[in-house]
């Protein structure tokens, strides 16, 4: 065992995951065995994957060749610092999700437990193989395996038509993106016919073909990540999928697309052009703003989190675009800062978004409700879920001292510290982009406050909620695991940056580790302590001490006389749960300010209605601008083909006769 390399250990993890899935298939109805043995065993394998990836950071690349493909097309695999960061993310995030899933999945909910176990662990194995793939063939095999296994997980409860529709939409866009990725690999081979990544690195493409490869990769990986306009599958698939699957897709799978885009943009193409960064930044800003606006107006808690994931993917694309611009103009220190922000936000988002999706799963199991308008006051019945969800909400809002603040703070530093760029047009758009990022961060805080306040605070909007039960033991362990990751990423940023710096150096040739070492592990000063610094532990200790001291002061000096009365209600005596702000009412200012961004269908009752009901439905413009016209065109073409291919032998003979006449006329000298 001492002679085993890290890549060998990761391949063993892939095999163990597959064996766990097959074991579940061998006992398809034994729910207790699957939930109490197989899923926890899969979580242990995930922890091992994370530890192996952590140890391999900073080490020399390792390669392997598996003769399991087609003749003369074996699987080439490679473990380097770039995919080690994402394997670290996959391992530690999936460990918490798998432990939670052991307590979440119940018999009779959709697919058989054994089949679900197979699909789940095949999904994990496929994602790890995507990261390890070192040629276009093995990458696409793993990529399609990941897409198919996640499709079956999304359609777990396939008895409902809307769930099947969401799954088919996801599969369609996934395959469109896969075709684009395959074409990108084809361009990068330069016609040599060698699909290994090592051969792609040696190709010297012209600026035109390099740009074609980059744009194809941006579209293909953007379809999987959820970049606008190929984002529509994401808010449909997440509400349809079980909550652990939603957490895995949002927290982990979307990052495989970011990994692929980084691999192509900074490693395989071999060159960078400044406008590539502008294109990625523009798409990222549009995606981030679109996602956060739509998350603020949702009344379904899983759709709210799905649009929030679109927003965070947009921020990652902005960071990649900024790194491309700085790298093109040889501003390597700032490029390293932007790239570090990208890696850090990948890790942070995997932690807090997985945590939030799992918390919604506990709420859904306890109440059987996804609608925000029917929830409220659950902090009294589900304190474990409520307090752990608060950690995810704080991180998702980009507030200190948790992980989301660090990554967004690093990204803003990349904008604010950028000196005069050689291109005057860039000097104009970079400050505008920084302002949009700040706006997105503020709106994200609004969306998270809405989510937490309406679900957990206030009064219960339905008497049935009084019967809600808190999360079980295994579910709590999974939630605590992800909350601890979110906390550690927030209070130990310098340590984390030092660990992931090897990946930044691999892509850019420089990093931030030296600056981190100069200022100590307790301070984050990416450029200079005189210009900007952040001490998360000091911030955390200050908050804790303020709360404790304030509590003691209240206890010491409070006069002790207690009088209970109704809260001041502005003169209104009506204080039932209906008097609380609804999800629609909470987001009304956003709908008014950004009205043109939404397609809204309002129902305003008349004063004569005996039971007036006000409703507003917010729809995506892209459905009507892009997808419905394409669907109508496909229907028209299909109808034409049906008319041409009518099934009558006489018509087919006529086609053959006309074709023969045309060929004779063309061939006539």
PLY file of the C-alpha trace (Angstrom):
ply
format ascii 1.0
element vertex 669
property float x
property float y
property float z
element edge 668
property int vertex1
property int vertex2
end_header
0.00 0.00 0.00
2.94 2.37 0.62
3.77 2.32 -3.12
0.31 3.55 -4.09
0.18 7.02 -5.59
-2.54 9.54 -4.82
-4.12 8.95 -8.22
-4.24 5.21 -7.45
-6.09 5.92 -4.21
-8.60 8.09 -6.04
-9.19 5.35 -8.60
-9.77 2.92 -5.73
-12.34 5.40 -4.37
-14.09 5.38 -7.76
-14.23 1.58 -7.70
-15.52 1.50 -4.11
-18.29 3.97 -4.96
-19.31 1.75 -7.89
-19.27 -1.34 -5.66
-21.44 0.46 -3.10
-23.92 1.28 -5.85
-23.96 -2.33 -7.06
-24.45 -3.53 -3.49
-27.52 -1.33 -3.27
-28.80 -2.78 -6.54
-28.29 -6.29 -5.13
-30.58 -5.43 -2.20
-33.02 -2.98 -3.84
-35.71 -3.02 -1.10
-33.59 -3.17 2.07
-33.92 0.46 3.07
-32.27 0.06 6.47
-29.19 -1.64 5.01
-28.87 1.00 2.31
-29.37 4.00 4.59
-27.46 2.75 7.62
-24.57 0.97 5.89
-24.08 1.92 2.25
-24.61 5.68 2.37
-22.39 6.14 5.47
-19.75 3.97 3.78
-19.98 6.23 0.73
-19.50 9.22 3.03
-16.31 7.67 4.44
-15.01 7.21 0.90
-15.80 10.90 0.26
-13.76 11.91 3.30
-10.88 9.75 2.00
-11.11 11.46 -1.41
-10.94 14.88 0.26
-7.93 13.89 2.38
-6.05 12.39 -0.58
-6.70 15.54 -2.62
-5.56 17.71 0.29
-2.30 15.78 0.64
-1.63 15.90 -3.12
-1.84 19.71 -3.30
1.59 21.09 -4.06
2.93 17.74 -5.28
4.15 16.85 -8.78
1.48 15.72 -11.25
0.68 12.00 -11.39
-0.53 10.16 -14.49
-2.11 6.80 -15.21
-3.37 4.93 -18.26
-6.33 2.54 -18.06
-6.77 0.12 -20.95
-10.55 0.05 -20.60
-11.57 2.20 -23.54
-11.82 1.40 -27.23
-8.85 -0.15 -29.11
-6.02 2.41 -29.28
-8.15 4.77 -27.12
-7.34 4.02 -23.47
-8.31 6.28 -20.60
-5.53 8.76 -19.83
-5.78 10.11 -16.28
-3.89 12.84 -14.46
-3.88 14.30 -10.97
-2.45 17.79 -10.67
-3.03 20.79 -8.45
-5.99 22.12 -10.46
-8.15 19.02 -10.28
-6.93 18.33 -6.73
-8.71 21.50 -5.55
-11.97 20.33 -7.11
-11.47 16.76 -5.83
-11.05 18.32 -2.37
-14.35 20.15 -2.89
-16.05 16.98 -4.14
-14.82 14.85 -1.27
-15.60 17.04 1.71
-18.90 18.44 0.39
-20.26 15.04 -0.69
-19.33 13.54 2.70
-21.81 15.79 4.49
-24.45 15.31 1.79
-24.11 11.51 1.90
-24.46 11.37 5.69
-27.52 13.59 5.44
-28.92 11.41 2.64
-28.60 8.35 4.90
-31.24 9.87 7.15
-33.24 11.64 4.45
-34.21 9.00 1.90
-37.28 6.98 2.79
-38.89 3.94 1.28
-41.72 4.61 -1.12
-40.47 8.01 -2.30
-39.90 7.52 -6.01
-37.35 4.98 -7.25
-36.44 1.84 -5.32
-33.82 2.52 -2.61
-31.27 0.19 -4.22
-31.61 1.84 -7.62
-31.30 5.26 -5.99
-28.13 4.10 -4.23
-26.64 2.97 -7.55
-27.49 6.22 -9.33
-26.18 8.34 -6.45
-22.78 6.65 -6.15
-22.39 6.39 -9.93
-22.92 10.15 -9.95
-20.10 10.59 -7.42
-17.76 8.28 -9.33
-18.50 10.02 -12.64
-17.72 13.47 -11.23
-14.37 12.28 -9.88
-13.54 10.69 -13.24
-14.38 13.98 -14.98
-11.78 15.67 -12.80
-9.13 12.99 -13.41
-9.65 12.64 -17.19
-6.60 13.62 -19.25
-7.95 13.11 -22.76
-11.05 14.12 -24.63
-12.39 10.57 -24.93
-12.30 9.67 -21.23
-13.54 13.15 -20.33
-16.62 12.85 -22.53
-17.39 9.31 -21.31
-17.25 10.49 -17.68
-19.14 13.68 -18.56
-22.02 11.77 -20.16
-22.08 9.28 -17.29
-22.40 12.22 -14.90
-25.23 13.70 -16.98
-27.18 10.44 -17.24
-26.84 9.48 -13.58
-27.89 12.97 -12.47
-30.85 12.83 -14.89
-32.14 9.66 -13.23
-31.61 11.24 -9.81
-33.58 14.34 -10.84
-36.45 12.14 -12.02
-36.44 9.97 -8.89
-40.12 10.68 -8.31
-40.95 10.13 -11.98
-44.67 9.60 -11.35
-45.25 13.34 -11.72
-45.31 14.84 -15.19
-43.61 18.09 -14.18
-40.68 16.15 -12.72
-40.26 14.16 -15.93
-40.46 17.38 -17.93
-37.76 19.00 -15.78
-35.53 15.96 -16.19
-35.88 15.89 -19.98
-35.15 19.61 -20.20
-32.00 19.11 -18.14
-30.88 16.18 -20.29
-31.51 18.12 -23.51
-29.42 21.12 -22.50
-26.74 18.84 -21.02
-26.35 17.09 -24.37
-26.30 20.35 -26.33
-23.50 21.51 -24.04
-21.68 18.18 -24.42
-21.69 18.55 -28.22
-20.14 22.00 -27.85
-17.44 20.65 -25.51
-16.66 17.82 -27.93
-16.30 20.30 -30.79
-13.98 22.41 -28.62
-11.76 19.37 -28.03
-11.81 18.68 -31.75
-10.61 22.19 -32.55
-7.85 21.99 -29.93
-6.44 18.80 -31.47
-5.48 20.91 -34.49
-6.40 18.10 -36.87
-3.72 15.81 -35.42
-6.24 13.22 -34.28
-4.66 12.93 -30.82
-7.30 13.64 -28.16
-4.97 13.56 -25.16
-4.72 16.79 -23.21
-0.92 16.57 -23.43
-1.16 16.75 -27.25
-3.63 19.66 -27.06
-1.15 21.63 -24.96
1.48 21.33 -27.69
-0.77 22.61 -30.48
-0.11 26.19 -31.55
-3.51 27.37 -32.66
-4.04 30.59 -34.55
-5.93 33.33 -32.66
-9.04 32.55 -34.69
-9.13 28.82 -33.93
-8.09 29.37 -30.33
-11.04 31.76 -29.99
-13.37 29.20 -31.57
-12.22 26.56 -29.08
-12.64 28.97 -26.16
-16.13 30.11 -27.18
-17.28 26.53 -27.70
-15.96 25.65 -24.24
-17.62 28.72 -22.71
-20.97 27.70 -24.19
-20.62 23.99 -23.44
-19.47 24.30 -19.86
-21.79 27.27 -19.36
-24.75 25.04 -20.25
-23.80 22.68 -17.42
-23.00 25.50 -14.99
-26.17 27.49 -15.65
-24.88 30.61 -17.40
-27.49 32.77 -19.10
-29.15 32.01 -21.55
-28.62 28.23 -21.11
-29.71 28.36 -17.48
-33.36 27.36 -17.78
-32.86 23.75 -16.70
-31.50 24.72 -13.30
-34.59 26.30 -11.63
-36.68 23.42 -13.03
-34.42 20.51 -12.05
-33.66 21.58 -8.47
-37.28 21.67 -7.26
-37.90 18.33 -8.98
-34.89 16.52 -7.49
-34.64 15.20 -3.92
-32.89 17.70 -1.67
-29.59 15.74 -1.32
-29.45 15.52 -5.11
-30.13 19.26 -5.40
-27.31 19.88 -2.92
-24.94 17.63 -4.88
-25.80 19.21 -8.20
-25.60 22.80 -7.01
-22.72 22.41 -4.59
-20.53 20.01 -6.57
-21.65 19.25 -10.13
-21.81 22.89 -11.22
-18.16 23.22 -10.14
-17.10 20.48 -12.56
-18.21 22.85 -15.33
-16.12 25.64 -13.78
-13.19 23.20 -13.63
-13.62 22.37 -17.32
-13.71 26.03 -18.29
-10.55 26.73 -16.28
-8.81 23.70 -17.78
-9.52 24.82 -21.34
-8.99 28.57 -20.84
-5.72 28.52 -18.91
-4.22 25.11 -19.65
-5.19 23.51 -22.95
-5.62 26.41 -25.37
-2.13 27.69 -24.63
-2.87 31.37 -25.22
-5.22 34.06 -23.95
-6.78 37.08 -25.64
-8.09 40.05 -23.68
-11.59 39.96 -25.12
-12.05 36.40 -23.87
-12.05 37.85 -20.39
-14.50 40.56 -21.40
-16.85 37.94 -22.87
-16.71 35.79 -19.71
-17.15 38.85 -17.50
-20.13 40.14 -19.51
-21.90 36.77 -19.45
-21.05 36.40 -15.76
-22.42 39.82 -14.82
-25.62 39.18 -16.76
-25.97 35.75 -15.14
-25.26 37.03 -11.63
-27.69 39.95 -11.89
-30.37 37.80 -13.54
-30.02 35.05 -10.96
-30.12 37.28 -7.93
-33.10 39.30 -9.21
-35.13 36.17 -9.86
-34.14 34.66 -6.53
-35.56 37.68 -4.70
-39.04 37.24 -6.21
-39.48 33.47 -5.81
-42.18 31.98 -3.59
-40.80 28.41 -3.79
-37.84 27.92 -1.44
-35.98 25.48 -3.71
-36.44 27.68 -6.77
-35.14 30.60 -4.73
-31.96 28.66 -3.94
-31.68 27.48 -7.55
-31.68 31.04 -8.86
-29.21 31.92 -6.12
-26.91 29.23 -7.54
-27.18 30.89 -10.96
-26.09 34.13 -9.31
-23.05 32.50 -7.72
-22.05 30.79 -10.96
-22.22 34.22 -12.59
-19.80 35.59 -9.98
-17.42 32.73 -10.75
-17.56 33.57 -14.46
-16.82 37.22 -13.58
-13.76 36.11 -11.61
-12.55 33.95 -14.50
-13.02 36.83 -16.92
-11.10 39.20 -14.65
-8.26 36.68 -14.32
-8.12 36.29 -18.12
-7.87 40.05 -18.62
-5.09 40.47 -16.04
-3.23 37.39 -17.32
-3.34 38.65 -20.91
-1.72 41.94 -19.89
0.82 40.18 -17.62
-0.61 41.65 -14.42
0.08 38.37 -12.70
-0.39 39.50 -9.09
-3.92 40.71 -9.82
-4.60 37.65 -11.99
-3.59 35.48 -9.03
-5.93 37.47 -6.78
-8.88 36.98 -9.16
-8.09 33.28 -9.62
-7.83 32.77 -5.86
-11.26 34.40 -5.51
-12.63 31.90 -8.05
-11.20 28.88 -6.23
-12.32 30.19 -2.86
-15.84 30.91 -4.01
-16.08 27.39 -5.48
-15.22 25.96 -2.06
-17.45 28.41 -0.18
-20.46 27.90 -2.43
-20.13 24.12 -2.22
-20.40 24.41 1.55
-23.14 26.96 2.17
-25.39 26.15 -0.79
-25.31 22.43 -0.03
-26.17 23.31 3.57
-29.14 25.43 2.51
-30.54 22.84 0.11
-30.31 20.18 2.80
-32.10 22.46 5.27
-34.93 22.87 2.76
-35.05 19.09 2.54
-35.62 18.83 6.28
-38.32 21.50 6.09
-39.95 19.71 3.17
-40.00 16.38 4.99
-41.37 17.95 8.15
-44.07 20.09 6.52
-44.57 18.65 2.98
-44.48 22.26 1.77
-42.11 24.11 -0.55
-44.20 27.27 -0.80
-42.89 30.12 1.32
-46.43 31.42 1.72
-47.41 28.37 3.79
-44.39 28.30 6.11
-43.23 30.39 9.04
-42.19 30.16 12.68
-40.32 26.87 12.21
-37.48 27.96 14.47
-39.70 26.89 17.39
-40.30 23.39 16.02
-37.01 22.82 14.13
-34.28 24.65 16.11
-31.41 22.50 14.80
-32.33 23.13 11.19
-33.05 26.82 11.83
-29.74 27.62 13.51
-27.68 25.64 11.01
-29.57 27.25 8.12
-28.63 30.61 9.62
-24.96 29.77 9.00
-25.73 29.10 5.34
-27.80 32.27 5.06
-25.03 34.44 6.54
-22.48 32.91 4.17
-24.83 33.19 1.21
-25.41 36.85 2.03
-21.68 37.52 1.84
-21.49 38.63 5.47
-18.52 38.10 7.80
-17.23 36.03 9.44
-18.31 33.09 7.23
-17.03 31.80 3.90
-19.14 33.76 1.43
-17.72 37.06 2.63
-14.10 36.02 2.04
-14.57 34.96 -1.58
-16.65 37.99 -2.55
-14.26 40.32 -0.69
-11.32 38.87 -2.66
-13.21 39.34 -5.93
-13.98 42.98 -5.12
-10.34 43.55 -4.19
-9.39 42.36 -7.67
-11.61 45.10 -9.12
-10.63 47.84 -6.70
-6.88 47.28 -6.91
-6.74 47.11 -10.69
-4.47 49.89 -12.00
-4.85 51.52 -15.37
-5.22 48.79 -17.97
-3.57 49.28 -21.38
-6.95 49.33 -23.11
-9.02 52.49 -22.41
-12.28 50.64 -22.98
-11.38 48.21 -20.21
-10.65 51.09 -17.85
-14.23 52.19 -18.39
-16.02 48.84 -17.94
-14.05 47.46 -14.97
-15.47 50.02 -12.46
-18.96 49.42 -13.86
-18.49 45.69 -13.39
-17.38 46.28 -9.80
-20.55 48.28 -9.14
-22.70 45.47 -10.58
-20.93 42.92 -8.36
-21.62 45.12 -5.31
-25.30 45.38 -6.33
-25.51 41.61 -6.75
-24.02 41.10 -3.29
-26.59 43.44 -1.74
-29.52 41.75 -3.51
-28.19 38.34 -2.48
-28.42 39.47 1.13
-32.02 40.55 0.49
-32.88 37.11 -0.97
-31.31 35.27 1.96
-33.14 37.45 4.51
-36.40 36.72 2.71
-35.69 32.98 2.67
-34.78 32.73 6.34
-37.27 35.22 7.71
-40.33 33.78 6.01
-39.46 30.10 6.61
-38.18 30.20 10.20
-39.25 33.45 11.85
-42.61 35.03 12.67
-45.78 33.03 13.29
-46.78 29.76 11.70
-48.99 30.42 8.72
-50.64 26.98 8.89
-51.73 25.13 12.06
-50.32 21.91 10.57
-46.80 23.29 11.09
-47.15 22.71 14.82
-46.61 19.01 14.14
-43.28 19.59 12.35
-40.38 17.51 13.66
-36.72 18.53 13.71
-34.11 16.76 11.59
-32.97 13.28 12.62
-29.54 12.39 13.97
-27.90 11.52 10.65
-29.39 14.60 9.02
-28.01 16.77 11.82
-24.54 15.27 11.43
-24.54 16.12 7.72
-25.76 19.65 8.37
-23.20 20.23 11.12
-20.41 18.93 8.86
-21.24 21.47 6.14
-21.75 24.28 8.68
-18.28 23.58 10.13
-16.77 23.72 6.64
-18.52 27.05 6.08
-17.17 28.38 9.39
-13.59 27.18 8.83
-13.48 28.67 5.34
-14.64 31.93 6.89
-12.22 32.19 9.82
-9.09 30.58 8.30
-8.82 32.18 4.84
-5.05 32.59 4.87
-4.55 28.91 5.63
-6.97 27.86 2.91
-5.40 30.20 0.36
-1.96 28.80 1.15
-3.28 25.29 0.47
-4.98 26.09 -2.84
-2.22 28.41 -4.02
-0.54 25.53 -5.87
-3.47 25.44 -8.32
-3.19 29.19 -8.91
0.52 28.79 -9.60
-0.13 25.97 -12.04
-2.43 28.13 -14.16
-0.71 31.52 -13.83
2.84 30.90 -12.68
2.38 32.99 -9.53
0.24 33.02 -6.41
-0.56 34.69 -3.11
1.08 32.29 -0.63
4.10 34.53 0.02
1.93 37.49 0.91
-0.16 35.31 3.19
2.98 34.13 4.98
4.20 37.72 5.46
1.09 38.73 7.41
0.45 35.57 9.43
-2.36 33.04 9.38
-4.79 35.29 11.25
-4.77 38.17 8.72
-5.95 38.28 5.11
-4.07 40.96 3.14
-3.93 39.89 -0.52
-2.06 42.96 -1.80
-0.88 45.03 1.14
-1.97 45.35 4.75
-1.85 49.14 4.36
-4.36 49.09 1.52
-6.83 46.42 2.64
-6.83 43.70 5.26
-9.29 41.49 7.09
-8.88 39.65 10.38
-11.73 37.11 10.55
-10.90 35.64 13.95
-10.84 39.10 15.52
-14.19 39.78 13.89
-15.64 36.50 15.17
-14.35 36.98 18.69
-15.72 40.54 18.76
-19.18 39.34 17.75
-19.20 36.53 20.33
-17.95 38.78 23.14
-20.47 41.49 22.26
-23.33 39.01 22.48
-22.10 37.51 25.76
-21.37 40.86 27.41
-24.69 42.30 26.26
-26.51 39.31 27.68
-24.77 39.67 31.05
-25.46 43.39 31.20
-29.15 42.81 30.55
-29.27 40.19 33.28
-27.42 42.44 35.77
-29.19 45.74 35.27
-32.67 44.65 34.19
-35.14 45.71 36.89
-36.74 42.26 36.93
-40.34 43.40 36.57
-41.95 41.62 33.65
-45.11 42.73 31.89
-46.44 40.80 28.91
-48.53 42.61 26.34
-49.19 42.66 22.65
-46.50 44.14 20.45
-47.18 47.60 19.08
-49.23 47.07 15.94
-49.63 50.58 14.50
-53.17 50.73 15.83
-54.35 47.50 14.21
-55.84 44.86 16.46
-55.61 42.09 13.83
-52.43 40.09 14.61
-52.98 36.67 13.08
-50.34 35.03 10.80
-52.13 36.57 7.81
-50.94 39.99 8.98
-47.33 38.95 8.33
-45.53 39.95 5.19
-45.84 37.28 2.49
-43.14 36.17 0.09
-44.79 38.23 -2.67
-45.15 41.28 -0.43
-41.56 41.02 0.76
-40.23 41.17 -2.80
-42.68 43.80 -4.09
-40.09 46.64 -4.01
-37.73 44.56 -6.16
-40.49 43.82 -8.66
-41.32 47.52 -8.90
-37.74 48.75 -9.27
-36.63 46.04 -11.72
-40.01 45.51 -13.37
-38.71 45.23 -16.98
-36.47 42.31 -15.93
-39.51 40.15 -15.13
-42.39 38.78 -17.13
-45.26 39.12 -14.65
-48.82 37.89 -14.70
-50.83 39.60 -11.95
-54.31 38.79 -10.72
-55.76 41.78 -8.87
-59.14 41.07 -7.25
-62.10 43.37 -7.51
-63.57 45.07 -4.45
-66.77 43.15 -5.16
-65.10 39.75 -4.78
-66.39 37.89 -1.75
-63.08 36.05 -1.32
-60.45 38.27 -2.92
-57.14 36.63 -3.77
-54.18 38.57 -5.09
-51.56 36.59 -7.00
-48.53 37.38 -9.12
-46.65 34.94 -11.34
-43.10 35.80 -12.39
-41.80 34.09 -15.52
-38.48 34.02 -17.33
-38.22 36.24 -20.41
-35.81 33.80 -22.05
-38.56 31.19 -22.34
-40.47 33.54 -24.64
-37.52 35.21 -26.33
-35.48 32.10 -27.13
-36.83 28.70 -26.14
-40.45 28.90 -27.27
-39.49 30.23 -30.76
-36.95 27.41 -31.09
-39.59 24.90 -29.97
-42.07 26.24 -32.54
-39.41 26.01 -35.27
-38.62 22.42 -34.33
-42.34 21.58 -34.36
-42.72 23.14 -37.80
-39.75 21.21 -39.20
-41.03 18.01 -37.61
-44.46 18.58 -39.16
-42.87 19.08 -42.57
-40.88 15.87 -42.21
-44.03 14.01 -41.20
-45.82 15.26 -44.30
-42.88 14.31 -46.53
-42.56 10.89 -44.89
-46.22 9.94 -45.02
-45.81 6.17 -45.07
-47.30 5.64 -48.59
-45.25 3.47 -50.95
-46.46 5.40 -54.01
-45.04 8.64 -52.61
-41.69 6.97 -51.89
-41.55 5.63 -55.48
-42.29 9.15 -56.73
-39.37 10.49 -54.64
-37.09 7.86 -56.14
-38.25 8.69 -59.68
-37.72 12.44 -59.17
-34.27 11.80 -57.69
-33.33 9.64 -60.70
-34.46 12.33 -63.15
-32.43 14.98 -61.31
-29.31 12.80 -61.32
-29.67 12.12 -65.07
-30.02 15.83 -65.79
-27.01 16.71 -63.65
-24.86 13.91 -65.11
-25.73 14.80 -68.75
-22.61 16.09 -70.61
0 1
1 2
2 3
3 4
4 5
5 6
6 7
7 8
8 9
9 10
10 11
11 12
12 13
13 14
14 15
15 16
16 17
17 18
18 19
19 20
20 21
21 22
22 23
23 24
24 25
25 26
26 27
27 28
28 29
29 30
30 31
31 32
32 33
33 34
34 35
35 36
36 37
37 38
38 39
39 40
40 41
41 42
42 43
43 44
44 45
45 46
46 47
47 48
48 49
49 50
50 51
51 52
52 53
53 54
54 55
55 56
56 57
57 58
58 59
59 60
60 61
61 62
62 63
63 64
64 65
65 66
66 67
67 68
68 69
69 70
70 71
71 72
72 73
73 74
74 75
75 76
76 77
77 78
78 79
79 80
80 81
81 82
82 83
83 84
84 85
85 86
86 87
87 88
88 89
89 90
90 91
91 92
92 93
93 94
94 95
95 96
96 97
97 98
98 99
99 100
100 101
101 102
102 103
103 104
104 105
105 106
106 107
107 108
108 109
109 110
110 111
111 112
112 113
113 114
114 115
115 116
116 117
117 118
118 119
119 120
120 121
121 122
122 123
123 124
124 125
125 126
126 127
127 128
128 129
129 130
130 131
131 132
132 133
133 134
134 135
135 136
136 137
137 138
138 139
139 140
140 141
141 142
142 143
143 144
144 145
145 146
146 147
147 148
148 149
149 150
150 151
151 152
152 153
153 154
154 155
155 156
156 157
157 158
158 159
159 160
160 161
161 162
162 163
163 164
164 165
165 166
166 167
167 168
168 169
169 170
170 171
171 172
172 173
173 174
174 175
175 176
176 177
177 178
178 179
179 180
180 181
181 182
182 183
183 184
184 185
185 186
186 187
187 188
188 189
189 190
190 191
191 192
192 193
193 194
194 195
195 196
196 197
197 198
198 199
199 200
200 201
201 202
202 203
203 204
204 205
205 206
206 207
207 208
208 209
209 210
210 211
211 212
212 213
213 214
214 215
215 216
216 217
217 218
218 219
219 220
220 221
221 222
222 223
223 224
224 225
225 226
226 227
227 228
228 229
229 230
230 231
231 232
232 233
233 234
234 235
235 236
236 237
237 238
238 239
239 240
240 241
241 242
242 243
243 244
244 245
245 246
246 247
247 248
248 249
249 250
250 251
251 252
252 253
253 254
254 255
255 256
256 257
257 258
258 259
259 260
260 261
261 262
262 263
263 264
264 265
265 266
266 267
267 268
268 269
269 270
270 271
271 272
272 273
273 274
274 275
275 276
276 277
277 278
278 279
279 280
280 281
281 282
282 283
283 284
284 285
285 286
286 287
287 288
288 289
289 290
290 291
291 292
292 293
293 294
294 295
295 296
296 297
297 298
298 299
299 300
300 301
301 302
302 303
303 304
304 305
305 306
306 307
307 308
308 309
309 310
310 311
311 312
312 313
313 314
314 315
315 316
316 317
317 318
318 319
319 320
320 321
321 322
322 323
323 324
324 325
325 326
326 327
327 328
328 329
329 330
330 331
331 332
332 333
333 334
334 335
335 336
336 337
337 338
338 339
339 340
340 341
341 342
342 343
343 344
344 345
345 346
346 347
347 348
348 349
349 350
350 351
351 352
352 353
353 354
354 355
355 356
356 357
357 358
358 359
359 360
360 361
361 362
362 363
363 364
364 365
365 366
366 367
367 368
368 369
369 370
370 371
371 372
372 373
373 374
374 375
375 376
376 377
377 378
378 379
379 380
380 381
381 382
382 383
383 384
384 385
385 386
386 387
387 388
388 389
389 390
390 391
391 392
392 393
393 394
394 395
395 396
396 397
397 398
398 399
399 400
400 401
401 402
402 403
403 404
404 405
405 406
406 407
407 408
408 409
409 410
410 411
411 412
412 413
413 414
414 415
415 416
416 417
417 418
418 419
419 420
420 421
421 422
422 423
423 424
424 425
425 426
426 427
427 428
428 429
429 430
430 431
431 432
432 433
433 434
434 435
435 436
436 437
437 438
438 439
439 440
440 441
441 442
442 443
443 444
444 445
445 446
446 447
447 448
448 449
449 450
450 451
451 452
452 453
453 454
454 455
455 456
456 457
457 458
458 459
459 460
460 461
461 462
462 463
463 464
464 465
465 466
466 467
467 468
468 469
469 470
470 471
471 472
472 473
473 474
474 475
475 476
476 477
477 478
478 479
479 480
480 481
481 482
482 483
483 484
484 485
485 486
486 487
487 488
488 489
489 490
490 491
491 492
492 493
493 494
494 495
495 496
496 497
497 498
498 499
499 500
500 501
501 502
502 503
503 504
504 505
505 506
506 507
507 508
508 509
509 510
510 511
511 512
512 513
513 514
514 515
515 516
516 517
517 518
518 519
519 520
520 521
521 522
522 523
523 524
524 525
525 526
526 527
527 528
528 529
529 530
530 531
531 532
532 533
533 534
534 535
535 536
536 537
537 538
538 539
539 540
540 541
541 542
542 543
543 544
544 545
545 546
546 547
547 548
548 549
549 550
550 551
551 552
552 553
553 554
554 555
555 556
556 557
557 558
558 559
559 560
560 561
561 562
562 563
563 564
564 565
565 566
566 567
567 568
568 569
569 570
570 571
571 572
572 573
573 574
574 575
575 576
576 577
577 578
578 579
579 580
580 581
581 582
582 583
583 584
584 585
585 586
586 587
587 588
588 589
589 590
590 591
591 592
592 593
593 594
594 595
595 596
596 597
597 598
598 599
599 600
600 601
601 602
602 603
603 604
604 605
605 606
606 607
607 608
608 609
609 610
610 611
611 612
612 613
613 614
614 615
615 616
616 617
617 618
618 619
619 620
620 621
621 622
622 623
623 624
624 625
625 626
626 627
627 628
628 629
629 630
630 631
631 632
632 633
633 634
634 635
635 636
636 637
637 638
638 639
639 640
640 641
641 642
642 643
643 644
644 645
645 646
646 647
647 648
648 649
649 650
650 651
651 652
652 653
653 654
654 655
655 656
656 657
657 658
658 659
659 660
660 661
661 662
662 663
663 664
664 665
665 666
666 667
667 668
